[in-house]
Amino acid sequence: MEITVVLSQENETLPKAELLSRLETLDIKYTILNEYPGIIELDVGATWEDIVELGSHLGYTHEILKTISKTTPEKLEESIEDIDWTKYVTDSFKVRVKRMGGGDVDKDKIERNIGGFIKQKSNMSVSLDDAICTIKLIYTNPEQVVNEYKEVSIKKYNKVIISQLIIEQDKKHFFDNKPHKRPYFHPGSMSPKLALCMVNLAHVHNNDTVLDPFCGTGGILIEAGILNTKLIGSDIEKHMYEGSKLNLAHEGFEDFKIMWEDVRKLELDETVDAVAMDPPYGISTTLGGDNTKELYHEALIAISNYLKDDGYICMASPHYIDLNEVVEGTPLKINQQHAIRMHKSLTRIITVLSKK
C-alpha cells in the first residue's frame, strides 16, 4: 500500500526519525518514495489496521493517508474523473484541501466542485461534521520564491496527492496529559509529545519492559505505559519518587515499580528492553554535586548492565554536553542525534544509543 504521511514541521529531523523508528518497531517494511516539506510518501507492506496502529502512537505525525493518485493542479479535475470512487467512498464523506506551506489555492471552490463530482459518482452523501470517509487533496512540491527581505513564499504547487484519510493525531491526548494537569507537577517536566517521541525512538514494543532511571514526575513512563508495557523507574529525589508513583497510579497503570535510588547504584532483578530518560542538567544537589558529564558516563555504564543486547536507549541532554565523549569507555554507541531548541539559551539533544 502506498501512503502519504503529514509530519509536524516544528522540528527538522525528529518527525521523520520517529516515524521510521516506529515502522521498524512494528516490523513494517517500507520504501521512501518522495519527500517534501512536511510530507513523506512511502510504499509499505502493511494493512489498513497496521497503519492505524502505527499512527495511534506517534507524537510528531499529524495524519497518515492512503494514496489514491498523484497529479498536478492543472490536471486535478481530469485525474479525479479517472478514479472509480465507488472503491473508496462507501458511506458519508467530505473533501478537504491541505496546502503545505499556505500557498494560494481556492480551497472552498475546489472542495465544493470535487465533492459534488464524487457525490454524483459514488451516490454517497456529503457530511461536513461527521463524515465516515475523508478525501484529502494535498498540495505539495512547492516552487518557492524569496523576496528582497529574504521572506519565503510559495509561487505555485507542482503536485497534488489525492488521498483517503486513515488516521489523524489525537490532539486531545496531548492536551489532557499536559504535566500541570497531573496530580503531581514539577516545573521543567517534559511535554507529552516529546516524551512519546523518545519512547518511539527507543523502539518500545507492546509488552516490553521499559526503564526510566531519572523518572521525575513519570511523563516518559506514562507515554510508554500506553503500550501495555512493564514500567520501571527511579529517581534520587524523594519527592519525585513519590510524585511519579502518584501520577502513574492516577493514569490507571498497575504494572510499575518506582525506586528512590541513585541510578549509579541501581540494582534490578531483570533486564529491560528499552530505556528512555531525561537526566538533570548542570551541577546541583540533585546530582549530589557531581559533574554532569561524569554522571551521564557512570549512568550509562550502570544502565547498560541491564539493557538487553538488542535494546535501545533514548536520552535527552543539553547541547553543551558532548555525548561522543560521554560514551567513551561504555559498551554503547550513538546511532542518531536530533536537536530541539527549547529556548534562547538551551537546545536539547535527543540521542539514540545501542550496544556495540
VENBELHU-V61140 format. One record per residue. N is the residue number from 1. RES is the residue in three letters. PHI is phi in radians with two decimals (999 if undefined). OMEGA is omega in whole degrees, 0 to 359 (none if undefined). D_FIRST is the distance of its C-alpha to the first C-alpha in Angstrom with 2 decimals. Layout:
<<N/RES/PHI/OMEGA/D_FIRST> <N/RES/PHI/OMEGA/D_FIRST>>
This chain:
<<1/MET/999/177/0.00> <2/GLU/-1.73/182/3.77> <3/ILE/-2.20/174/6.40> <4/THR/-2.07/182/10.15> <5/VAL/-1.99/176/12.68> <6/VAL/-1.69/184/16.29> <7/LEU/-1.73/170/18.66> <8/SER/-1.11/178/22.34> <9/GLN/-1.91/180/24.62> <10/GLU/-1.38/176/27.59> <11/ASN/-2.56/187/27.20> <12/GLU/-1.29/189/26.13> <13/THR/-2.09/186/24.54> <14/LEU/-1.06/183/24.17> <15/PRO/-0.99/180/21.07> <16/LYS/-1.15/181/18.87> <17/ALA/-1.07/179/20.69> <18/GLU/-1.11/180/20.23> <19/LEU/-1.02/182/16.45> <20/LEU/-1.16/178/16.15> <21/SER/-1.11/180/18.81> <22/ARG/-1.20/175/17.15> <23/LEU/-1.04/180/13.89> <24/GLU/-1.17/179/16.39> <25/THR/-1.08/180/18.43> <26/LEU/-1.46/179/15.75> <27/ASP/1.01/176/14.96> <28/ILE/-1.68/179/11.26> <29/LYS/-1.27/183/10.72> <30/TYR/-2.56/172/9.63> <31/THR/-2.30/177/10.66> <32/ILE/-1.38/182/12.23> <33/LEU/-1.64/181/12.01> <34/ASN/-2.63/175/14.63> <35/GLU/-2.38/176/16.96> <36/TYR/-2.37/179/19.41> <37/PRO/-0.95/179/21.87> <38/GLY/1.35/183/20.14> <39/ILE/-2.34/171/16.62> <40/ILE/-2.37/179/14.05> <41/GLU/-1.79/184/10.83> <42/LEU/-2.30/166/8.39> <43/ASP/-1.82/186/5.78> <44/VAL/-2.15/173/5.44> <45/GLY/-1.60/187/6.39> <46/ALA/-2.67/175/6.62> <47/THR/-1.61/176/7.48> <48/TRP/-0.99/180/8.61> <49/GLU/-1.12/177/11.88> <50/ASP/-1.07/182/10.95> <51/ILE/-1.23/175/9.95> <52/VAL/-1.08/178/13.18> <53/GLU/-1.11/178/15.08> <54/LEU/-1.02/187/13.98> <55/GLY/-1.31/183/15.02> <56/SER/-1.37/184/18.12> <57/HIS/-2.44/178/19.89> <58/LEU/-2.24/182/19.62> <59/GLY/-1.51/188/22.67> <60/TYR/-1.91/174/21.75> <61/THR/-1.99/182/18.40> <62/HIS/-1.53/183/19.04> <63/GLU/-2.60/168/15.79> <64/ILE/-2.18/185/12.04> <65/LEU/-2.27/173/10.40> <66/LYS/-1.42/180/7.43> <67/THR/-1.34/179/8.04> <68/ILE/-1.67/181/9.78> <69/SER/-2.81/177/12.02> <70/LYS/-2.31/185/14.18> <71/THR/-2.67/175/17.92> <72/THR/-2.02/178/21.31> <73/PRO/-1.00/182/23.68> <74/GLU/-1.21/183/25.97> <75/LYS/-1.89/184/23.54> <76/LEU/-1.05/183/21.82> <77/GLU/-1.05/179/23.74> <78/GLU/-1.08/180/23.22> <79/SER/-1.18/178/19.43> <80/ILE/-1.07/181/19.57> <81/GLU/-1.21/182/21.78> <82/ASP/-1.43/184/19.46> <83/ILE/-1.57/174/16.72> <84/ASP/-1.46/188/17.26> <85/TRP/-1.26/177/17.46> <86/THR/-1.20/178/18.34> <87/LYS/-1.40/187/14.71> <88/TYR/-1.99/183/13.96> <89/VAL/-1.95/182/17.49> <90/THR/-2.11/179/19.30> <91/ASP/-2.76/180/21.61> <92/SER/-1.01/186/23.31> <93/PHE/-2.61/170/21.47> <94/LYS/-2.53/179/22.29> <95/VAL/-2.00/178/21.35> <96/ARG/-2.28/176/21.64> <97/VAL/-1.77/176/22.04> <98/LYS/-2.11/180/21.42> <99/ARG/-1.76/179/23.45> <100/MET/-1.41/181/22.75> <101/GLY/1.90/174/26.33> <102/GLY/1.27/177/28.20> <103/GLY/-1.18/184/28.80> <104/ASP/-1.38/178/30.72> <105/VAL/-2.44/179/28.59> <106/ASP/-1.43/186/30.03> <107/LYS/-1.02/185/27.59> <108/ASP/-1.05/181/29.66> <109/LYS/-1.14/182/30.11> <110/ILE/-1.15/180/26.48> <111/GLU/-1.08/181/25.35> <112/ARG/-1.17/183/28.21> <113/ASN/-1.22/181/27.71> <114/ILE/-1.19/178/23.94> <115/GLY/-1.07/179/24.36> <116/GLY/-1.12/180/27.18> <117/PHE/-1.17/181/25.35> <118/ILE/-1.13/177/22.36> <119/LYS/-1.05/180/25.02> <120/GLN/-1.15/184/26.82> <121/LYS/-1.38/183/23.92> <122/SER/-1.66/184/22.37> <123/ASN/1.09/178/25.80> <124/MET/-2.00/185/24.67> <125/SER/-1.52/175/26.69> <126/VAL/-1.52/178/26.19> <127/SER/-2.40/184/26.79> <128/LEU/-1.37/186/27.14> <129/ASP/-1.68/185/28.08> <130/ASP/-2.38/180/26.05> <131/ALA/-1.12/176/23.16> <132/ILE/-1.31/184/20.60> <133/CYS/-2.16/175/17.86> <134/THR/-2.05/174/17.75> <135/ILE/-1.68/184/16.63> <136/LYS/-2.10/177/16.89> <137/LEU/-1.85/186/17.96> <138/ILE/-1.75/177/17.84> <139/TYR/-1.52/186/20.59> <140/THR/-2.56/186/20.25> <141/ASN/0.89/186/21.35> <142/PRO/-1.32/170/24.91> <143/GLU/-1.76/188/28.11> <144/GLN/-1.79/175/30.56> <145/VAL/-2.25/179/34.35> <146/VAL/-2.10/181/36.92> <147/ASN/-1.48/184/40.31> <148/GLU/-1.14/178/43.70> <149/TYR/-1.66/180/43.19> <150/LYS/1.13/175/40.00> <151/GLU/-1.54/183/37.94> <152/VAL/-1.70/175/34.38> <153/SER/-2.40/182/33.08> <154/ILE/-1.69/179/30.33> <155/LYS/-1.34/179/31.74> <156/LYS/-2.85/173/28.68> <157/TYR/-1.80/180/24.90> <158/ASN/-1.88/184/23.26> <159/LYS/-2.64/171/19.72> <160/VAL/-2.22/176/18.22> <161/ILE/-1.72/178/14.58> <162/ILE/-1.57/189/14.20> <163/SER/-2.51/177/12.01> <164/GLN/-2.12/183/12.19> <165/LEU/-1.13/174/13.41> <166/ILE/-1.71/181/11.96> <167/ILE/-2.72/175/14.79> <168/GLU/-2.16/185/17.66> <169/GLN/-1.09/177/20.26> <170/ASP/-1.50/182/23.18> <171/LYS/-1.14/181/26.00> <172/LYS/-1.08/180/28.55> <173/HIS/-1.03/182/27.99> <174/PHE/-1.21/178/29.14> <175/PHE/-1.20/183/31.96> <176/ASP/-1.20/186/33.27> <177/ASN/-1.79/176/33.08> <178/LYS/-1.04/186/35.04> <179/PRO/-0.92/184/37.59> <180/HIS/-1.27/179/40.62> <181/LYS/-1.62/179/39.57> <182/ARG/-1.45/179/39.88> <183/PRO/-0.99/178/43.23> <184/TYR/-2.05/181/43.97> <185/PHE/-2.18/175/43.27> <186/HIS/-2.43/180/44.24> <187/PRO/-0.97/180/43.97> <188/GLY/1.60/178/41.46> <189/SER/-1.11/181/38.86> <190/MET/-1.20/178/35.32> <191/SER/-1.17/179/32.96> <192/PRO/-1.01/182/30.39> <193/LYS/-1.13/179/27.54> <194/LEU/-1.21/177/28.75> <195/ALA/-1.05/179/29.58> <196/LEU/-1.11/179/26.05> <197/CYS/-1.02/180/24.72> <198/MET/-1.14/175/27.23> <199/VAL/-1.05/180/26.24> <200/ASN/-1.23/178/22.64> <201/LEU/-1.16/176/24.02> <202/ALA/-1.46/176/26.13> <203/HIS/1.01/180/23.10> <204/VAL/-1.37/177/24.42> <205/HIS/-1.70/169/22.93> <206/ASN/-0.98/176/23.81> <207/ASN/1.24/175/27.41> <208/ASP/-1.23/169/28.29> <209/THR/-1.79/187/31.77> <210/VAL/-2.07/181/31.82> <211/LEU/-2.00/167/34.92> <212/ASP/-2.24/185/36.13> <213/PRO/-1.41/173/39.67> <214/PHE/-2.23/198/40.40> <215/CYS/-1.23/178/39.05> <216/GLY/0.96/180/41.20> <217/THR/-1.58/174/40.40> <218/GLY/1.59/185/37.33> <219/GLY/-1.05/180/34.57> <220/ILE/-1.17/180/32.29> <221/LEU/-1.12/178/32.97> <222/ILE/-1.08/180/32.16> <223/GLU/-1.18/178/28.60> <224/ALA/-1.23/184/28.23> <225/GLY/-1.15/178/29.79> <226/ILE/-1.07/179/27.06> <227/LEU/-1.53/178/25.07> <228/ASN/1.03/182/27.89> <229/THR/-1.67/170/29.41> <230/LYS/-1.57/188/33.02> <231/LEU/-1.90/175/34.58> <232/ILE/-2.23/179/37.46> <233/GLY/-2.44/174/39.16> <234/SER/-2.63/175/42.45> <235/ASP/-2.73/182/44.49> <236/ILE/-1.34/179/47.96> <237/GLU/-1.57/183/48.89> <238/LYS/-1.13/181/50.10> <239/HIS/-1.18/175/49.16> <240/MET/-1.23/177/45.54> <241/TYR/-0.98/179/45.60> <242/GLU/-1.20/182/46.92> <243/GLY/-1.16/179/44.66> <244/SER/-1.10/178/41.47> <245/LYS/-1.06/180/42.49> <246/LEU/-1.09/182/43.24> <247/ASN/-1.19/179/39.91> <248/LEU/-1.15/178/37.84> <249/ALA/-1.14/179/39.92> <250/HIS/-1.09/179/39.54> <251/GLU/-1.35/177/35.72> <252/GLY/1.62/179/36.23> <253/PHE/-1.35/180/35.46> <254/GLU/-2.11/184/37.72> <255/ASP/-1.58/178/36.57> <256/PHE/-2.50/178/37.86> <257/LYS/-2.40/179/40.81> <258/ILE/-2.01/183/42.30> <259/MET/-2.09/174/45.20> <260/TRP/-1.63/190/47.88> <261/GLU/-2.77/171/47.92> <262/ASP/-1.31/184/47.82> <263/VAL/-0.99/183/44.62> <264/ARG/-1.24/178/46.82> <265/LYS/-1.92/185/48.59> <266/LEU/-1.12/176/45.54> <267/GLU/-2.24/179/45.85> <268/LEU/-2.00/178/43.03> <269/ASP/-1.76/179/43.25> <270/GLU/-2.75/174/39.61> <271/THR/-1.57/182/36.92> <272/VAL/-2.09/181/33.98> <273/ASP/-1.46/185/30.27> <274/ALA/-2.70/176/29.94> <275/VAL/-2.27/173/32.28> <276/ALA/-2.31/188/31.75> <277/MET/-2.72/178/34.94> <278/ASP/-2.23/183/36.73> <279/PRO/-1.10/178/40.21> <280/PRO/-1.19/181/43.15> <281/TYR/-1.88/172/44.22> <282/GLY/1.43/178/47.74> <283/ILE/-1.65/182/50.95> <284/SER/-2.71/178/51.90> <285/THR/-1.13/179/53.41> <286/THR/-1.03/182/49.91> <287/LEU/-1.66/183/49.79> <288/GLY/1.18/179/53.38> <289/GLY/1.42/182/54.30> <290/ASP/-1.41/175/52.19> <291/ASN/-1.16/185/50.60> <292/THR/-1.04/182/46.90> <293/LYS/-1.08/179/45.87> <294/GLU/-1.15/178/47.94> <295/LEU/-1.04/181/46.47> <296/TYR/-1.03/181/42.87> <297/HIS/-1.06/181/43.85> <298/GLU/-1.18/178/45.63> <299/ALA/-1.13/181/42.93> <300/LEU/-1.13/177/40.22> <301/ILE/-1.11/180/42.50> <302/ALA/-1.11/182/43.15> <303/ILE/-1.18/183/39.52> <304/SER/-1.08/178/38.40> <305/ASN/-1.14/183/40.80> <306/TYR/-1.92/180/38.62> <307/LEU/-1.46/177/35.11> <308/LYS/-1.08/186/33.33> <309/ASP/-1.05/181/32.80> <310/ASP/-1.78/182/29.00> <311/GLY/-1.51/181/29.31> <312/TYR/-2.18/172/28.88> <313/ILE/-2.06/171/31.22> <314/CYS/-2.09/182/30.30> <315/MET/-2.36/174/33.44> <316/ALA/-1.77/178/34.71> <317/SER/-2.68/178/37.83> <318/PRO/-1.32/185/39.88> <319/HIS/-1.10/184/39.57> <320/TYR/-1.48/174/43.11> <321/ILE/-1.79/179/42.42> <322/ASP/-1.48/181/41.26> <323/LEU/-1.17/177/38.94> <324/ASN/-1.10/176/39.33> <325/GLU/-1.30/182/42.97> <326/VAL/-1.09/185/42.26> <327/VAL/-1.41/177/40.16> <328/GLU/-1.06/180/42.87> <329/GLY/1.47/175/44.49> <330/THR/-1.94/178/41.66> <331/PRO/-1.47/187/39.26> <332/LEU/-2.00/175/36.32> <333/LYS/-2.31/178/34.42> <334/ILE/-1.53/179/32.57> <335/ASN/-1.65/180/28.85> <336/GLN/-2.77/178/28.11> <337/GLN/-2.45/181/30.00> <338/HIS/-2.44/180/29.38> <339/ALA/-1.78/177/32.09> <340/ILE/-2.34/184/32.23> <341/ARG/-1.32/181/35.37> <342/MET/-1.67/174/37.10> <343/HIS/-2.78/189/40.22> <344/LYS/-0.94/187/42.65> <345/SER/-1.80/182/44.02> <346/LEU/-2.43/170/41.12> <347/THR/-2.06/177/37.74> <348/ARG/-1.52/173/35.83> <349/ILE/-1.84/178/34.19> <350/ILE/-1.71/186/31.28> <351/THR/-2.04/175/31.34> <352/VAL/-1.93/181/29.20> <353/LEU/-2.17/173/31.26> <354/SER/-2.55/179/31.06> <355/LYS/-1.29/181/33.67> <356/LYS/-1.21/none/34.69>>
